[in-house]
Amino acid sequence: MALQDHSDKSDSAEPSKWTAAGEEFVLLDAAKPPTRIEMARERMLLSRLYLGLIRSLNDDYGADFVRQNDSATFRTIGIYLFLRTAMCSPVRATTIAQALKLPRATVLRRLEEMIKQGYVEHVGNAYRVTDKVNIPDLQQRLQQRIDMILETARELSKLRSTEGSAR
């Protein structure tokens, strides 16, 4: 499925939504990725999006999440658990492990850490997130993430149309 460009004006007049994320996330149009890396520009944009979203989670939830030995797994489990809780479907550790292709023992350790920090609760034989996930300035933070995603989608769409016209 091709991404559609929904921008109605040139993005050059508008400052990047990524500026707030820091200078390491501002992309230079003049930068030419190595030709040996297929679809490098598209993959670069997606990498920036992924890292930007992970960084924003770190900013939201602070040192508790960053401090973990395997914080990527910790965050991934937390995101999955949030998704299932938002769908009104608490989830068992075995299901989490299978869905994320992680060892069940790792999932259980991370869930126990999240319980100690107050982000997760054990309900019967399942788990769900607690109200502690309701952070201050949630609407503003969510809007920043949406802006990051939309800007990335516009840039990817531009690359697709440039690629299509070059054929």
C-alpha positions, -999 to 999 in steps of 0.1 A, spaced: 0 0 0 15 33 -11 17 62 14 -3 93 3 10 128 6 -17 147 26 2 180 28 -15 209 13 14 233 14 51 231 10 68 217 41 98 240 35 81 270 50 71 251 81 97 242 107 102 205 112 82 188 140 114 170 148 133 202 159 121 197 195 136 161 195 171 175 191 196 183 164 206 146 159 170 140 146 170 169 120 177 154 86 196 173 60 182 170 25 217 173 11 229 142 29 233 113 4 232 79 21 256 52 8 244 36 -24 252 2 -11 223 5 13 190 -3 -5 162 22 1 185 40 25 165 73 27 132 55 35 149 33 61 166 63 76 133 81 80 117 50 96 147 46 119 144 82 130 107 78 137 113 46 157 141 62 177 122 94 182 92 76 195 113 55 219 130 86 231 97 103 237 86 73 258 118 77 278 110 114 283 75 105 294 82 78 319 116 88 330 145 70 346 124 40 357 122 28 321 157 39 310 173 23 340 164 -13 330 191 -37 318 172 -45 287 151 -14 283 141 -22 247 124 -54 259 110 -36 289 94 -9 267 82 -35 241 64 -55 268 50 -23 283 37 -11 249 21 -45 242 5 -46 277 -8 -10 272 -23 -20 238 -41 -50 254 -53 -30 284 -67 -3 260 -85 -31 242 -100 -41 275 -82 -74 273 -58 -82 302 -32 -106 290 -12 -136 304 25 -137 305 26 -167 281 5 -148 255 29 -118 258 59 -140 253 44 -157 223 32 -125 207 66 -108 211 87 -139 206 104 -135 239 113 -161 266 85 -163 291 110 -160 320 121 -127 306 85 -115 303 78 -125 339 109 -107 352 100 -75 333 63 -77 345 75 -80 381 97 -49 377 67 -30 362 45 -41 391 72 -28 416 72 5 398 34 7 399 28 6 361 13 -29 360 -10 -49 381 -17 -86 383 -54 -94 378 -62 -131 383 -38 -149 359 -34 -119 336 -17 -84 336 -28 -49 327 -14 -14 330 -24 8 359 -36 44 359 1 55 365 4 55 326 -17 87 327 11 112 326 10 150 328 6 169 294 -6 137 277 -25 155 250 5 177 240 29 147 241 5 126 220 2 155 195 40 157 192 41 120 183 13 123 158 32 153 142 64 132 140 45 103 123 27 126 98 59 144 89 77 111 83 48 98 62 49 130 41 86 126 35 82 89 27 54 98 3 77 123 -15 104 97 -19 78 73 -33 66 98 -59 102 108 -68 110 71 -72 79 65 -93 86 94 -117 122 83 -121 111 50 -136 
